[in-house]
């Protein structure tokens, strides 16, 4: 019944993968694609997992993975950061005591003294546990803008008799004041670093580069929102293909509160050029009227866009998260590991 609660060593990758395969799911992403495990968790000297190492069997009986913005920007997690918990699993069939899960969490909390601790993308059953632990549990809200040039949608589910209002195009009289959306090359992202600094305390240009330009599987793209030819905000998106249809998904939006008028006209031009059905955004911590005033419509039971694509489910979904210290956090789809492949 002796356990060592500690970080996972860089030479223990096989033990970690064995645990995920045997105690979680045989086709777990990190079992089939260990390069993604390295990209998301390996820093110098360790994997960012706390493990319950059973000393007698030399096997892990429980693990807790964690991520932070600093991991992507600096390559390491520092004290006082915002910590995102990810994989938290104890094998109840192996564990010789029922406190292992809490001991893993306490190790993270005592070692890093985080500014905040959250878990994004939890299911309904796990949400009950987080509530017992005293967490604030909330949901991300999903918004979208349809391509107004389409009448039929393969991905979005739209009630033809009561579809959401399409944002009006800017009139000729206000074309000079209209907001523009321009794609930004990765090499020019540094020119927008001031937007990142002003809109987020822990996501800088190094975070954007580390999180979005070096992903082993996904291709992220960057778009500036410009007013009077001056960039005022930046969003990160990726294109998703389903059979012959496609959509755009915004995973992070820096300076969204600085956009004071509708993006409807500019988004329609982007959707037309991409041949995409819609563009969507998942967020919590920003008032819905801020999202709606720039042209987005919130998902409803009658009119919605799906959340799950791997595998694809044309259904409305609820994405929950928990915050341990009950702080009000701004959460986007690109935070933690919510936007990652499932296989």
Secondary structure, DSSP 8 states (H G I E B T S, - for coil): --EEEEEE-TT-HHHHHHHIIIII-TT-HHHH-HHHHHHHHEETTEEEEEEEEETTTTEEEEEEEEEEHHHHHHSS--TT-EEEEEEEEE-TTT-SSTTHHHHHHHHHHHHH--SEEEEEEE-HHHHHHHHHTT-EEEE-EEEEEE-TT-S--SSSB--TTS---------GGGGGG--EEEEE-GGGGGGGHHHHHHH-SS--HHHHHHHHSS-SS---EEEEEEETTEEEEEEEEEEEEETTEEEEEEEEEETGGG--S--HHHHHHHHHHHT-SEEEEEEESS-HHHHHHTT-EE--SSSB--S-BTTB--S----EEEETT-----EETTSTTSSS---
